[in-house]
């Protein structure tokens, strides 16, 4: 069996992390993540895996975020019968995140099927259900940090703290091979230095081949203290509330929610934000906060995970409680999932507040290209939510003080212990500008540019030992599921179609009279008729 590596996700894009390592001893996956972003990319979630799930002997998770774990229930449904490994905290988070992802898919499909029935279109089914996700949890075993174990005979692995979110790890793997063992490092997502709740990431040891994330590979951030970060948040919230409306904060249920709630609690204890009602409209975030409490000893601040203890926040568990928030038009800070606005309760709060000039949408995290969050953050005048056209008249603000990813200099520093003997360095989990920026920085740090590779989706690499070192050599292996230009597109035709509908409506409304509207529609019909010839 050829010793090879196959990149099935997070190639030229930041989601869908999935890397297949084929060894003479068996095959394993590092991560099995959901694609997020434009519909063309998300459509991959519904397609068959580009490999036989029954042939996978083991899965190793770097962390619990859905873009690294969210297709695991689908893998088990498709025939996977091996073992899966994660840190204890990651396993505990997945107990909540995976079933929630299944429930979201069920709800979204139910809404879509109601629309399809009216249009006479076929019924669709979810990728997996809540029950499917709950069943998949039985495959997952926990492993401690920093201890070698064998996911399969002939392959050793070790989980090291990545400092990204609770339980996050980068993974060192050693494969028995001739003329000497092959040593690989999979970075997962590497956290920044001085993160709010997490200790600084550990440093990797020697490696022959490394896969390194490049989300913020083109960015440098000024160091910021805990007090400075909290002050930035406080100023944004105070100005937003002074405008007279609500503040909607799209958040991820894991880590970002806990960080922001902790800082809001400190601001309130310091006399700030008096009178503001703070809502956490995410049952999932409430449950994952319990996981933070369970694992608080691993956090960099012992008080982390106690954000609810002071009674400063109202947790909305039920749909009725969520709807009640929608009847508040001023003075509320609403934290709701999901962080990229593509699912969950935040979409309802956006419908309630986007069109209000006195409301504020405050982004505190990364927005993948093509997501609703990216469209709003990018300045869209109108967006479509649940099939409705919503004008964007609210204040749209963004702060980057709660990032979970290392910047360019931090990534180069993290890689430095591996650089001397490195045969190949594969840059994944990044858009082209992030990959290019990190590639240039690594070259400036002394890495031979010929050894830095940016894989494309489904690309295969064969491991070759020559001149005393292992290298990963790309090998032609047929057509990828998406061409590179589609996999890393900031928009796809679905985004353009939605924008065109909004543009047509705007043009019709702006026309001086019905005759002009009739001429516009006639011209559109003419163009459509010509395009079909």
N, C-alpha and C positions, 0 to 999 in steps of 0.2 A: 504494500500500500504506500502510495506517495505521501511524503510528509508535506502538508500544504495548509494554507490559510485562505479562507474565503470570506470576503467582506460583503455581508448581506444587508447592511444598513449603516446609517450615520456616515455615508460616503458623499462628500460634497454638500451635506446637509446636517442638521443638528439632531435629528430624531431617528428612531427606528434602529437603535444600536443592536447589532447582532453579528457576531464573528464566529465562524465555524473553523475549528482546528482539527484537521484530519491527521492522525498518527498511526503508526503500525500497531498501536495498542488499543485503538478505538477512536471514536469521534466525540468531541464535546463542543458545546456552545459557550461563549462568553456573552451573556445578556441575550434577551429575546424581547426586544422593545417594539412598541407601537409607533407607527409613523404619524406625525402631526404636521399640519401646514396646509398647503393647497390640496384641493380634492384629488388631483391626479396623483399626489404622493400618498394621501390617505387611502386611496383605492388599493394600494398594495396590501393593506391589512386584510382585505377580503380575498386576495388571491392565494393560491396554494403556495406553501413554502418552496423555495428553489432547491430543496433537498428532501430526503425521506426522513420524517421525524422519528420513525421507528429505529433508524440507524444511529440516532444520537444516544450516547451512553450516559452523558452527564451535562448539566447546565450549571454554570457559575454566574451568579449575579454580582455586579459591582455595587448596585444600590437599588432602592425601591421606586424611584421615579418611573412613571408609566412608559416613557420613551426608552427605558432600559429593561422593563419587565412585562409590559402590558400585553404581549402576545403569548406569554407562557401558557395560559389556559387553552388557547387555540392549539399550541404544540401538543398538550396532553390529549386533547380531543382528536388530534390527527395521528395519534399512535405512539407518542413518546412514552416509554416505560422505564426510563433510567432514573438517576438520582439527581437532585438539584441541591445546590449549596449556596449559603449566604451567611452573613453575620447574623447574630441573634436579633439585633435591632431591625435589620432589613427584613428578616423573616416575620417579625412581629408587625412591622408596618404593612407588609404585603397581605397579611390577614385581613386588613381593612381596604387597602388600595385596589387589589384585584377584584374582589366582589363589587366594590363601588364602580369600577370600570365596566363590569358586566351589566350592572343596573343602568348605568348611563346609556350603554348601547341598546338595551331593551327599550328604554324610554324614547331614545332618538328614533329607533326603528318603528315604534308604535306611532309616533307623530308622523313620520315619513309615510307609513302605510295608509294612514288616514288620508293624506294628501294624494297618494298614488291611486287609492280607490276612487277618489273624485275624478282623477284624470284618466282612469282606465288603464293604469300602468301596473306591472306585475308586483306581487308582494315580495319584500326583501326580508332577510332574516339577520339577526345580530351575529357578529363574529363569534361571540359566546355570551352566555347568560351569567347572572349572579351565581346560580347553582353550579354552572360549569367551573367558574372561578373558585368557588369554595371547594369543589372536588380536587382542583389542581394543587391546593395548599398542602395536601398530604404528601406530596413528592419532595417538599422542601425541608432540608436539614440545616441546622445551624453549625457554624464553625467559629472558633474564637479568632481574634486578630493575631497575626504574627506566629502562627503555628502551622507547620507543614502537614498536609494530609494528602491522601491519594484519592482523587475523584474516580480514577480507574487505574488498574495495575499498569506500571510503567510511566505514569504521569503524576507528578507531584505539584501541589498548588499551595499558595499562601496568600491570605487576605491581609492587606495592610491598610491602615487608616488613610483615607483620601481627603478628609476634612471638608467634604462637600455638603452632606446632610447627615443626619443621625444614621449610623450604621454603614455609611458609604465606605467603599474599599477600592483600591487598585489591586490588581491580581498579578502575582508572579507565578509563572508556570515553568516547570522543568520537565522536558521530555527525554526519556532514555533513547538515545540515537547514536549512530556511529558517524564519525570517529570520536565524538564526545557529546555529552548531553546538550540539547538545545534549550536555551533560556529565553523566555519571552516575558514582557511586561505589558499588561493591558491597563491603561490609566483609568478607565471609566471617566468620571468627571472629577477633576482636581479642584479642591476649594482654594480660596485666597488665603493669604496670611492675615491673622487677626480677625477672623470671622466671628460673628456675634456669639454663637452658641457652640461652635465646634473648635477643637484644638487644631493647630496647624497640621497640614498633611505630613505624614512620614515621607522619607526619601527612599526611592528605589535603590536596589543594589545593582550589581553587574547584569547586563542584558545583551543578548545577541540581536534580538529584534524587539522593537517597542511600538505599540500603537498608542498614540498620544492625542488627547482631545485638543481642539483648536478653536473653541467657541469664541473666546476673546483674544485670539492670537494676534489681532491687529490693533489691540487697544492697550494703552497704559493708563493706570489710575493713580491719582495722588493718594498716598497713605492717609487714612482717616481713622481717628480714634472713636471709641464707642460713644463718647459724649458728643463729638462732632456729628456722627451719623444720626444720633437721636435728635440733635438740634435741627438738622436738615429736614427730617420728617416733621418735627414740630412746626417749623415755619410753613411748610407746604400745607399742613392741615389747618393751621390758624388762618392763613390767607384764603383757603378754600371755604372754610366755614363763614368767614367774614363776607364772602360773596352772596351769602343768603340761602344757598341750597344745600344739597347733600354732597358727600364725597363717596364715590364708589371706588374701591380698591380691589382689582382682580388679584387673587392670591392663589398660590399652590398650597394644598392642604398640609404638606410636609415642609417644615423648616421655615419657609418664608412667613407663614402665618404666625408661628410661635415667636419668631424674631420681632415682628411688628407689634404683636400684642404685648410682648414684654416691654418694648420701648414706649408704647402708648401708656401702659401702666405706670412706667417711670415718669413720663411727662405729666400725667394726672397727679401723681404723688408730689410732683414738684410745683403744682399749682397751675399747670397749663391745661388747655382744652376744657376749661370749666363749662359745664352745661352741655357738652357734646354727648350724645347718645352713641355708644359704640356697639355695633352688631357684628357677630360672626355668623354669617348665614351659610354654614357648611357643617352638616353633621359629621362628615368625614374628618374635617379639621379638629372637631371636638374629640373624636375617637383617637386620632393620631396623637393629639396632645397627651392623652393618657399613656401612650407608648413613651413619649418624652419623659413623663413622670417616672415611669418604670425604669428608664435607663438614664436618669438624671446624673448618676455618678460619672457617666462618660462625657458629660457636657463640660465645656470650658468654664461655665458659671453654674455653681451649685443650685442657684435659684431658678435656672432655666426650666421651663415646663410648668411653672406655677402661675401662669398668666391668668387663670380663672379664679385664683384663691381670694383675690381682693374684692370680688363682686363688681369689677369695673366693666364687665362685658356681658352682653346677652347672647347666649348661644341659641340659634334658631334650629330646632330639630325637625319640626313638622312643616308641611307645605303651607298650612294655615298661618303659622308663625312667619314664614317667609313672605307670604302675601301681605301680611299686616305691615311689614316694613315698607312695602310699596305704597302704602297710604301716607307715609311720612314724606313731606316735601322740603323739609329744612332741618339743619342741625344734626344730621345723622352721618356717622362714619360707618360705611357698610363694607366689610371685608367678605368677599364671596368668591367661590371657585367657579370656573377654573382660571388658572393664572394667565392663559393665553386667550380666554374668552370664547373658546370653541365648544364648550359644553357646560352643563351645570347651571346653578342658580344665578350666576353673575349675568347671564344673558337677559334674564327678566329684569334685573336692576338696571342694566344698560337701556332696555326699552323704556323703563320708567324715567330715566334721568338724562339720557344723551341729548334729548331735544330741548332740555331746559338750560337757558343761558346762565342761570345762577348755580348750576351744579358743576361738579368737577369729577373727572375721571383721572385717577392717579395710578400710573403704572409703576410698579416696583420690581419688575422682573423681565427677563428676556421674552421677546415676542417673535416666534418663528415666522419666517416669510409666509404670506398667504393666509395666516390666521386672522380671525376677526380683530384680535388685539393689535396685530401689526397694521391692519388697515386703518383702524381708528388712530393709533399712534402716528401713523404716517401722514395724517391730515385729510382723510376721506371726508367729503362733505355730507355724504349719505352712506348708509350701510343697510344690508338686509339681515334681519334677525327673525328666525322662525317664519320666513316668507314675507315679512312685513318690511316696508321701506321706512327707515328711521333717519331723520335729519340729525347731523352731528353739530349741535350748537353749544354744547357744554364746553367748559375749559378742559383741555387735555394736557396733563402734566406727566412728567416722567422723572424718576430719580434712580440712580444706579448705585446706591449705597448699600443695598442688600444683596448684591450679587453672590451667587454660590460658586462662581467660576474664577479660577486664577487668570490674571491678565498675562500679557506677553512676557514681561520680565519674570514674573513668578513661574510661568511655565518653563522658561529656559532654565531658571534656577532649579526647578524640580527635576528637570531632565539631566542636569549636569553630571550626577554620579554615574549615569549610564553611558556617557558620550565616548569615552576612550575606546571601548571595545565594541561599540555598536556597529552591526553590519547593515541594518536597515532601520529606518525610522518612518513609520506610516502615520500620516496626519489624518485623523478622522474627526467626526463630531464637530464639524465647522463648515461655515459657508466659505466660498472661494476667497473672499477678502481676509477672513481669519486665517485660513490655511496659508495664503501667500505671505501674510505678515509674520506668522510664526516661522515659516520656512526661511525667510530672510534673516530673522533674528537668530535662528539656530545656525545658519551658515556663518553669520558674524561671530558666533561663539565657537566656530571651528569645525562644525560638522560639514563633511563633504556633501555638496548639493546633490551629487549623484546618488547618495544614500537616503535622501529625503524623498518620499513618495506620497502622492495624494491619490489614494485609491478611488475608483469609480464603483458604482453599485454592482454587486455580484462579481467583482474582479477576483481572480484566483492568483495566489502567489505560491510558488514552489520553493521550499527551503533547500539551499545549496551550500555545501561547505567547501570553501576554496580559500587559499592563502591564509589558512589558520583561523578563519572566522565563518560563521553562518550568515547568510544573507537571504532575503525574501525576493525572489525574482518573479516579476509578473508573467503570466502565461495566458495567451488568448484562449477564451473558453466560451465562445458563442455570444449571443445577444443578452445584455442585461435586461431586467424587467422594465427599467426606464432608462432612456438615454441620459447622459450626464447633464445636458442642458435642461431636461425636464426635472431631473432629481434635485437640482439646486436652483430652480427658478423661483424668483421672489413672488411671482404671480403665475397662475395658469389660466386656461380659457374659461374655467368656471368663475374665477375672480373677474375676468374681463366681461363675461356674460352678465354677471350681477351688476357691474358698473354700467354696462350698456343699457340695461333696463332702467336704471336710475337716470341715466342721461336722456333717454327717450322721454321719460315722464317729465323731466325738467324742461326739455325743449318744447314739449306740447303745452306745458303750463305757461311758458314764456312767450309763446306765439301770440300775435296781436289779435287774431280772430279765428273762428272755426274754419274758415276757408284756408288759412295758412296751415292750420293743423291737418286738414285734409290733404293738402299738397305734400306736407312732410311725410305723412303715412303712405301716400302713393309712391313717393320717392323711395321709401324704405322697402316697399313691396317690389319695386322695380329692381333694386339692388339685390334683394333676396332671390328674386326670380332669375337674375343673371348669374348669381353665384351657384345656382343649382344646375346650370346647363353644362 
